[in-house]
Amino acid sequence: MSGEPPKIPKGSIVLIWFPFTDFSDKKLRPALVLFEGYLDVTVVYISGEIPLCSPETFDFIYPSKWHGKEE
C-alpha cells in the first residue's frame, strides 16, 4: 500500500452511505461518480423512485430514445 487514496473513475457505480435530511440515520444507496479528484469524489445517488411533483421539473430519459427510436 503506497498511501495513495484509491482511484474511483468517473462513471463508476459505487455503494455509499447517504444521510437522511435531518441526519437521524443513513441509507446505503448506489451512486454514480461524477468527478474524482485527489482526495474527494463527487457522486449523485441513483433512485428508481419518481417523486410526486410537476413533470416539468424533470427530464425523463427513456431507453428507446438512447437507441434512436421515439416512443
C-alpha positions as CSV (number, residue, x, y, z in Angstrom):
1,M,0.0,0.0,0.0
2,S,1.6,3.2,-1.1
3,G,-0.5,5.6,0.9
4,E,-2.3,6.9,-2.2
5,P,-6.1,7.2,-2.0
6,P,-7.9,4.7,-4.1
7,K,-8.9,5.8,-7.6
8,I,-12.6,5.8,-8.4
9,P,-13.0,6.6,-12.1
10,K,-15.7,9.0,-13.4
11,G,-18.8,6.9,-14.5
12,S,-18.3,4.2,-11.8
13,I,-21.3,2.9,-9.9
14,V,-20.5,2.7,-6.2
15,L,-22.4,1.9,-2.9
16,I,-22.2,4.8,-0.5
17,W,-24.0,5.8,2.7
18,F,-26.3,8.8,2.2
19,P,-27.6,10.6,5.3
20,F,-31.3,11.5,5.8
21,T,-32.0,15.2,5.6
22,D,-32.3,15.6,9.3
23,F,-29.1,13.4,9.9
24,S,-31.1,11.0,12.1
25,D,-30.0,8.0,10.1
26,K,-28.4,6.9,6.8
27,K,-29.1,4.6,3.9
28,L,-26.8,2.6,1.7
29,R,-27.5,3.5,-1.9
30,P,-26.0,3.1,-5.4
31,A,-24.4,6.3,-6.7
32,L,-22.8,7.5,-9.9
33,V,-19.3,9.0,-9.7
34,L,-19.4,12.4,-11.5
35,F,-15.9,13.7,-10.6
36,E,-12.8,12.1,-9.0
37,G,-10.1,14.3,-7.5
38,Y,-7.0,13.6,-5.4
39,L,-8.8,13.5,-2.0
40,D,-12.5,13.9,-3.0
41,V,-15.2,12.3,-5.1
42,T,-18.5,13.9,-6.3
43,V,-21.4,11.5,-6.6
44,V,-25.1,11.6,-7.2
45,Y,-27.4,8.9,-5.8
46,I,-29.4,6.6,-8.1
47,S,-33.1,6.1,-7.4
48,G,-35.9,4.4,-9.3
49,E,-38.5,6.3,-7.4
50,I,-40.2,9.2,-9.2
51,P,-41.3,11.9,-6.8
52,L,-44.9,13.3,-6.9
53,C,-44.4,16.8,-8.4
54,S,-44.8,18.7,-11.6
55,P,-43.4,16.7,-14.6
56,E,-41.9,19.9,-16.0
57,T,-39.3,19.8,-13.3
58,F,-37.6,16.7,-14.6
59,D,-36.1,15.5,-17.8
60,F,-37.0,11.8,-18.2
61,I,-34.8,9.6,-20.2
62,Y,-36.4,6.6,-21.9
63,P,-34.3,3.7,-23.0
64,S,-35.8,3.6,-26.5
65,K,-34.6,7.1,-27.2
66,W,-31.0,6.0,-26.4
67,H,-31.2,3.8,-29.5
68,G,-32.6,6.5,-31.8
69,K,-36.2,5.3,-31.6
70,E,-39.0,7.6,-30.5
71,E,-41.9,6.3,-28.4
